[in-house]
Amino acid sequence: MSAPAGSLGRDAATAMRWNAAAAVVTLVSQLTQVIVLARWLTPADFGLAAVALTATGFATGIADLGMMNALVHKDGLSQKTWAGAWWASALAGIFLGVILAAASFPLGRAMRLEGLPSLLAISALSLPFFGTASVFQARLQHGLRFRRLALGEMVAAALALAAAVGWLLWRPGPEALVVGQATLAVARCALLGALSDLRPAFHLARASLRPLSTLGIWQMGERLLNHAAGNLDRLLVAGLLGAGPAGYYAMASQIALRPMTLLGPFIARTLMPLLSRMQGEKERMAATYLRAMSLLSFASAAVFSLLFGAADPLLRALLGPGWEPSVPALRVFAALGILLAAGNALGILGLALGRFGTNFWLNVAVLAARAIAVAAGAYFGGARSGVTGAAWGMLAVTVLTLPLDFILPRAWLGVRPGALLRACGWPLLPAALAAGAMTALAAWMRLPAIAETLAAVIVGGAIFLAAAFALQRARLAAALSELQEKFVKGR
C-alpha cells in the first residue's frame, strides 16, 4: 500500500532541501580543498593522489557488500538483519584494507609511479569505515531522516577540509589529498552512526542476511562497475601518459564532474526511497520521473554551461598558473556532465523497479566501451593532446549510449521518448547560447582572471535565463515553481 500523495510530496520536499544543502556544502568543501592544494602541489602530485584514490574507489564499491540500496529498498527488515549488515560491512572493509595495503608496493612498481605505495597504504586505513557508514546512511534514508543525514554529511565534509589543509601546512605533499578523503570516510561513519538509531550489537548469521542477498550481489557488482566506469579513465591516463598528465586530467574531471558526483547521490537519496514506495503505480512513477528529469536537466545545464564558457579564466583564477593543459579537457567534461544527468536518474529508476540485472549488464557494457575509448584517445593524442583525447573518449561513449536513456523508461513505465526528450532537452539550447557567449567574452576580455570569471558567469547566467524565458517560458516557470515548492514552501 502506497503512502498518501501529500505525505510523499512533503517527504520529497524535505529530502530535496536537506540533500541539496548537504550537496552544496560538500561541493564547496571539496572544491575548496582542491583549490587550496593546487596552489601548493604540482600536477604530478595530483596525478599520484588521483591514482591512489582511484584504487581505493574500486574497493569502496564493494565495502558494503552491495547492501545499502537493499536496506533502503526493503521494508520490514529485522534488527538482526540491520546488525548483520553492519558487521558484515565492517569485516569486509577490514579485509579489503589489508589486501590494498599488501598490494601497494606491487601496484606502485607495476604503474612505475614513485610514491604511490605510501599513498595507497594511507588510503587503505579508511576502507573499514566506508561500508559501515553506508549502513548508517541506509538506516537514515529508509526512515526518511534526511535532516540528520544532511547534517552528518556537512560536518564530515568540513572536517575533511580541515584535515587536508592541516596536513598540507604540516607536510606539503600529495598525502594531504588522501588524508582528506580518509578523514571524510571516518567522520561520516562516526557522525551518521551517532545520528541514526541503529546500535548494531554483534550479530552475523547467513539467515539474517538472506533477505539482502539477491539485491546485494547485483548491487555489489554494479557498484564495482560504477566505480570502475568513473575512475578507470584516470588509471589509464596515468599508465599511458604519466603522473603529470594524469594530474591535468584529474583536475579537469574533478572540477567539471564534481557537481555531478554529488548531484548523483543527492538524486538517489531523494528519489530512491520515494520511487520505491510507488511500486505498482506506473503512471505516478512516470510523472515523478519526468518532473525529476526536467529539474535535473535545468540544474545541470545551468551549471555545466557556466563551467564550459568560463573554463579558461576560472582555472586561472582558482588554480593559478601551470594548469593550462586542463582547460580543453574541462570543456569536454562540462559537455559530458550535462549528458550524464539522464544516466544517473535512469540507474535510480532501475533500482526502484528492481531491475538490478539490467543495471549491472549496462554498466558492464559502458565500462568496456569507456576503457577502449579513453585508452585510444590518450594513446593517439600523445603527450600534447592525450589528456583532451581521453576526455573526448568519455564523451563519445556517453553520446553513443544515450538511446538507452529513452528506450528503457519506455519499456519500464511507458514513458514516451518524445515526452522524455522534451523534459530533458528544453534547457540545452539556452545552455549552448550561454556557453558560446561566455567563451567569446572570455577570449575578448583582458582583465584579471577573477574579474573575467565573474563577468563571464554574470553574462552567461543572464543569457541562459533570458533564452530559457524566450524559448521555453512555460517549462522555465514550471521548474522554478517546483523548486520554490520543494525548497521554500516545503510541499
C-alpha positions in Angstrom: 0.0 0.0 0.0 1.5 3.3 -1.0 1.9 6.4 1.1 -0.6 9.2 0.6 0.4 11.6 -2.2 0.5 14.6 0.2 2.8 12.7 2.6 5.2 11.7 -0.2 5.2 15.3 -1.5 6.2 16.6 1.9 8.9 13.9 2.1 10.2 14.8 -1.3 10.4 18.5 -0.3 12.2 17.7 2.9 14.6 15.4 1.1 15.3 17.9 -1.6 16.0 20.7 0.8 18.3 18.8 3.1 20.1 16.8 0.5 20.6 19.9 -1.6 22.1 21.7 1.4 24.4 18.7 2.0 25.4 18.6 -1.7 26.2 22.3 -1.8 28.3 22.2 1.5 30.1 19.1 0.4 30.8 20.5 -3.1 32.1 23.8 -1.7 34.3 21.9 0.8 35.8 19.6 -1.7 36.4 22.3 -4.3 38.0 24.5 -1.7 40.2 21.6 -0.8 41.3 21.1 -4.4 41.8 24.8 -5.0 43.9 25.3 -1.8 46.0 22.3 -2.5 46.5 23.2 -6.2 48.4 26.3 -5.1 50.9 24.1 -3.2 51.1 20.9 -5.1 52.2 20.1 -8.6 50.1 18.4 -11.4 52.3 15.2 -10.8 51.3 15.3 -7.1 47.6 15.4 -8.1 48.2 12.6 -10.5 49.7 10.4 -7.8 46.9 11.1 -5.4 44.2 10.5 -8.1 45.7 7.1 -8.8 45.7 6.2 -5.1 42.1 7.4 -4.5 41.0 5.6 -7.7 42.5 2.3 -6.5 40.7 2.8 -3.2 37.5 3.6 -5.0 37.4 0.1 -6.5 37.5 -1.3 -3.0 34.8 1.1 -1.7 32.5 -0.2 -4.4 32.1 -3.5 -2.6 32.9 -2.4 1.0 29.1 -2.5 1.9 28.7 -5.8 0.0 26.0 -4.1 -2.1 23.6 -4.0 0.8 22.9 -0.3 1.2 20.3 0.1 -1.5 18.8 -3.3 -0.5 18.3 -1.9 3.1 16.6 1.2 1.7 14.5 -0.8 -0.8 13.1 -3.4 1.5 10.5 -2.8 4.3 10.1 -4.9 7.4 13.7 -5.9 8.0 14.6 -7.2 11.4 17.1 -5.6 13.7 19.2 -8.7 13.3 19.4 -8.1 9.6 20.4 -4.5 10.1 23.1 -5.5 12.7 24.3 -8.3 10.4 24.6 -5.9 7.5 26.7 -3.5 9.6 29.1 -6.2 10.9 29.5 -7.9 7.5 30.4 -4.5 6.1 32.9 -3.8 8.8 34.6 -7.2 8.3 34.6 -6.7 4.5 36.2 -3.2 4.9 39.0 -4.6 7.2 39.7 -7.4 4.7 39.8 -5.0 1.8 42.1 -2.6 3.7 44.6 -5.4 4.4 44.5 -6.5 0.8 45.1 -3.0 -0.6 47.9 -2.3 1.9 49.6 -5.6 0.9 49.2 -4.8 -2.8 50.5 -1.2 -2.5 54.1 -2.0 -3.5 53.3 -4.3 -6.4 50.9 -1.7 -7.8 53.4 1.0 -7.4 56.0 -1.0 -9.3 53.5 -2.1 -12.0 52.5 1.5 -12.7 56.0 2.9 -12.4 54.8 5.7 -10.1 57.2 6.6 -7.3 55.5 7.5 -4.1 52.3 5.6 -4.9 52.7 2.8 -2.2 52.7 5.1 0.7 49.6 6.9 -0.5 47.8 3.5 -1.0 48.7 2.5 2.5 47.2 5.6 4.0 44.1 5.3 1.9 43.7 1.6 2.9 43.2 2.7 6.5 39.8 4.3 5.6 38.3 1.2 4.0 36.7 -0.3 7.2 34.6 2.9 7.5 33.0 3.1 4.1 30.7 0.1 4.3 29.6 0.7 7.9 28.9 4.4 7.1 26.7 3.2 4.2 24.6 1.0 6.5 24.1 4.0 8.8 23.2 6.1 5.8 20.7 3.5 4.6 19.1 3.5 8.1 18.6 7.2 7.9 17.3 7.1 4.3 14.9 4.3 5.0 13.4 6.2 7.9 13.3 9.4 5.7 15.5 11.2 8.2 17.1 13.5 5.6 17.8 16.3 8.0 20.1 14.1 10.2 21.7 12.6 7.1 22.5 16.0 5.7 23.9 17.4 8.9 26.2 14.5 9.2 27.4 14.9 5.7 28.0 18.6 6.0 30.0 18.3 9.3 32.1 15.4 7.8 32.9 17.5 4.7 34.1 20.4 6.9 36.3 18.0 9.0 37.8 16.6 5.8 38.7 20.0 4.5 40.3 20.9 7.8 42.3 17.7 7.9 43.6 18.1 4.3 44.6 21.8 4.8 46.2 21.0 8.2 48.3 18.2 6.8 49.3 20.4 3.9 50.6 23.1 6.3 52.4 20.5 8.3 53.9 18.5 5.5 53.2 19.6 1.9 52.7 16.7 -0.5 50.1 14.5 -2.2 49.4 12.8 1.1 47.2 15.8 2.0 44.6 14.8 -0.6 44.5 11.2 0.6 44.3 12.2 4.3 41.3 14.5 3.5 39.4 11.6 1.8 40.3 9.2 4.7 39.1 11.8 7.2 35.8 12.1 5.3 35.2 8.3 5.5 35.9 8.1 9.2 33.9 11.3 10.1 30.9 10.1 8.0 30.9 6.7 9.8 31.1 8.3 13.3 28.6 11.1 12.6 26.0 9.1 10.8 26.2 6.4 13.4 25.6 8.9 16.2 22.7 10.5 14.3 20.9 7.2 13.4 19.0 5.0 15.8 21.0 1.9 14.7 23.1 0.4 17.5 24.4 -2.8 15.9 25.0 -5.4 18.6 27.3 -8.2 17.2 25.3 -10.5 15.0 26.5 -12.2 11.9 24.3 -15.0 10.6 23.6 -16.1 7.0 19.9 -16.4 7.7 19.7 -12.8 8.8 21.4 -11.5 5.6 19.4 -13.7 3.2 16.7 -11.0 2.5 19.5 -8.8 1.2 21.5 -11.4 -0.7 19.9 -11.3 -4.2 19.9 -7.5 -4.5 23.2 -7.2 -2.6 25.0 -9.4 -5.1 23.7 -7.4 -8.1 24.4 -4.2 -6.3 28.0 -5.1 -5.3 28.8 -5.9 -8.9 27.0 -2.8 -10.2 28.8 -0.6 -7.6 32.1 -2.0 -8.5 31.4 -1.4 -12.2 30.2 2.2 -11.4 33.4 3.0 -9.6 35.4 1.4 -12.4 33.5 3.3 -15.1 34.0 6.6 -13.1 37.7 6.1 -12.3 39.3 3.7 -14.7 40.0 6.6 -17.1 42.4 8.1 -14.6 44.4 4.9 -14.2 44.6 4.6 -18.0 45.8 8.2 -18.4 48.4 7.7 -15.6 49.6 4.4 -17.1 49.8 5.7 -20.6 50.9 9.3 -20.1 52.4 9.5 -16.6 51.7 11.3 -13.4 51.8 14.9 -14.7 49.2 14.4 -17.5 47.1 12.4 -15.0 47.2 15.4 -12.7 45.9 17.7 -15.5 43.2 15.2 -16.4 42.2 14.6 -12.8 41.9 18.3 -12.1 39.7 18.9 -15.1 37.4 15.9 -14.3 37.2 16.9 -10.6 36.2 20.5 -11.2 33.8 19.6 -14.1 32.3 16.4 -12.7 32.4 17.0 -9.0 28.9 18.7 -9.2 27.6 15.5 -10.9 29.3 13.1 -8.5 27.5 15.0 -5.7 24.3 15.5 -7.7 24.0 11.8 -8.3 23.8 10.8 -4.6 21.5 13.8 -4.0 19.1 12.4 -6.6 19.5 8.9 -5.3 18.7 9.9 -1.7 15.7 11.9 -2.8 14.2 9.6 -5.4 15.2 6.1 -4.4 13.1 5.8 -1.2 10.2 7.7 -2.7 10.0 5.8 -6.0 10.4 2.5 -4.1 7.1 3.4 -2.3 5.3 4.0 -5.6 5.9 0.5 -7.0 2.8 -0.8 -8.8 1.7 2.8 -9.7 3.4 3.2 -13.0 1.6 6.4 -14.1 2.6 8.1 -10.9 6.2 6.9 -11.1 6.3 8.1 -14.7 5.1 11.5 -13.9 7.5 11.8 -11.0 10.4 10.6 -13.2 9.6 13.2 -15.9 9.4 16.0 -13.3 12.7 14.9 -11.8 14.3 14.8 -15.2 13.1 18.3 -16.1 14.5 19.8 -12.8 17.7 17.8 -13.1 18.3 18.9 -16.7 17.6 22.5 -15.8 20.1 22.5 -13.0 22.8 20.6 -14.8 22.5 22.7 -18.0 22.9 25.9 -15.9 25.9 24.6 -14.0 27.8 23.0 -16.8 27.2 25.8 -19.4 28.9 28.1 -16.9 31.8 25.7 -16.5 32.2 25.4 -20.2 32.1 29.1 -21.0 34.3 30.2 -18.1 36.7 27.3 -18.2 39.9 29.4 -19.0 39.5 32.3 -16.6 38.1 30.0 -14.0 41.1 27.7 -13.9 43.5 30.7 -13.9 41.5 32.3 -11.0 41.2 29.2 -8.9 44.5 27.3 -9.5 47.0 29.9 -10.7 49.5 29.4 -13.5 50.6 26.0 -14.6 47.3 24.3 -15.2 46.6 25.5 -18.7 46.5 21.9 -20.3 43.4 21.2 -18.2 41.3 23.8 -19.9 40.3 21.9 -23.1 39.6 18.8 -21.1 37.5 20.8 -18.7 35.3 22.0 -21.6 34.8 18.4 -22.8 33.9 17.2 -19.3 31.4 20.1 -18.9 29.5 18.8 -22.0 29.8 15.3 -20.6 28.2 16.4 -17.3 25.0 17.6 -19.0 24.6 14.2 -20.6 25.4 12.1 -17.5 22.4 13.5 -15.6 20.0 11.4 -17.5 22.0 8.2 -17.0 22.2 8.8 -13.2 18.4 9.1 -12.9 17.9 6.0 -15.1 20.0 3.9 -12.8 18.0 5.0 -9.8 14.7 4.2 -11.6 16.1 0.7 -12.4 16.9 0.2 -8.7 13.4 1.4 -7.6 11.8 -1.0 -10.0 14.1 -3.9 -9.1 15.8 -4.1 -12.5 19.1 -5.0 -10.9 20.3 -7.3 -13.6 19.7 -4.7 -16.4 21.6 -2.1 -14.5 24.5 -4.5 -14.0 24.9 -5.5 -17.6 24.5 -2.0 -18.8 27.4 -1.0 -16.6 29.5 -3.9 -17.9 29.0 -2.6 -21.5 29.6 1.0 -20.6 32.8 0.2 -18.7 34.2 -1.9 -21.6 33.4 0.9 -24.1 34.9 3.6 -21.9 38.1 1.7 -21.3 38.6 1.3 -25.1 37.7 4.9 -25.9 39.8 6.5 -23.2 42.9 4.4 -24.0 42.5 5.2 -27.7 42.1 8.9 -27.0 45.1 9.1 -24.7 47.3 6.9 -26.9 46.7 8.6 -30.2 46.6 12.1 -28.6 50.1 11.6 -27.3 51.9 13.8 -24.8 50.4 17.1 -26.1 46.7 16.2 -26.7 46.3 12.9 -24.8 44.6 14.5 -21.8 41.9 16.1 -24.1 41.7 12.9 -26.2 40.9 10.8 -23.2 38.1 13.2 -22.2 36.7 13.0 -25.8 36.7 9.2 -25.5 34.5 9.5 -22.4 32.1 11.9 -24.2 31.9 9.7 -27.3 30.7 6.7 -25.3 28.1 8.7 -23.4 26.7 10.0 -26.7 26.5 6.5 -28.2 24.6 5.1 -25.1 22.1 8.0 -25.0 19.3 6.0 -26.8 19.1 3.6 -23.8 18.0 6.6 -21.6 14.9 6.8 -23.8 14.3 3.1 -24.6 14.3 1.7 -21.0 11.9 4.2 -19.4 9.5 3.4 -22.3 9.8 -0.3 -21.6 9.6 0.0 -17.8 7.0 2.8 -17.3 5.6 3.6 -20.7 7.3 7.0 -20.8 7.2 8.1 -24.4 10.6 9.1 -25.9 9.2 12.4 -27.1 7.9 13.4 -23.6 11.3 12.4 -22.1 13.2 14.4 -24.8 11.1 17.5 -24.0 11.6 17.1 -20.3 15.4 16.7 -20.7 16.1 18.8 -23.8 14.4 22.1 -23.2 17.4 23.7 -21.3 20.0 22.6 -23.9 19.6 25.5 -26.4 19.8 28.2 -23.7 22.8 26.4 -22.2 24.5 26.4 -25.6 23.8 30.1 -26.2 25.2 31.0 -22.8 28.3 28.8 -23.1 29.1 30.3 -26.6 28.6 33.9 -25.4 30.9 33.3 -22.3 33.6 31.6 -24.4 33.6 34.6 -26.8 33.6 37.1 -23.9 36.5 35.4 -22.1 38.6 35.4 -25.3 37.9 39.1 -25.8 38.4 40.4 -22.3 41.8 41.4 -20.9 41.1 41.6 -17.2 42.4 39.8 -14.1 41.3 36.2 -14.0 38.8 36.7 -11.2 37.2 39.7 -12.9 36.9 37.7 -16.2 35.4 34.8 -14.4 32.8 36.9 -12.6 31.9 38.8 -15.8 31.6 35.6 -17.8 29.4 34.0 -15.2 27.1 37.0 -14.8 26.7 37.4 -18.6 26.3 33.7 -19.1 23.7 33.3 -16.4 21.7 36.2 -17.7 21.8 34.8 -21.2 20.8 31.4 -20.0 17.7 32.6 -18.1 16.7 35.1 -20.9 17.0 32.4 -23.6 15.0 29.9 -21.4 12.4 32.6 -20.8 12.1 33.4 -24.5 12.2 29.9 -25.8 10.7 27.7 -23.0 8.7 30.1 -20.8 6.2 27.6 -19.6 8.9 25.0 -18.7 11.1 27.5 -17.0 8.2 28.7 -14.9 7.3 25.1 -14.0 10.9 24.4 -13.0 11.2 27.5 -10.9 7.8 26.8 -9.3 8.8 23.3 -8.5 12.0 24.5 -6.8 10.0 27.0 -4.9 7.5 24.4 -3.8 10.1 22.0 -2.6 12.8 24.3 -1.1 10.8 27.3 0.1 7.3 26.1 0.9 8.2 22.5 1.7 5.4 20.9 -0.3 
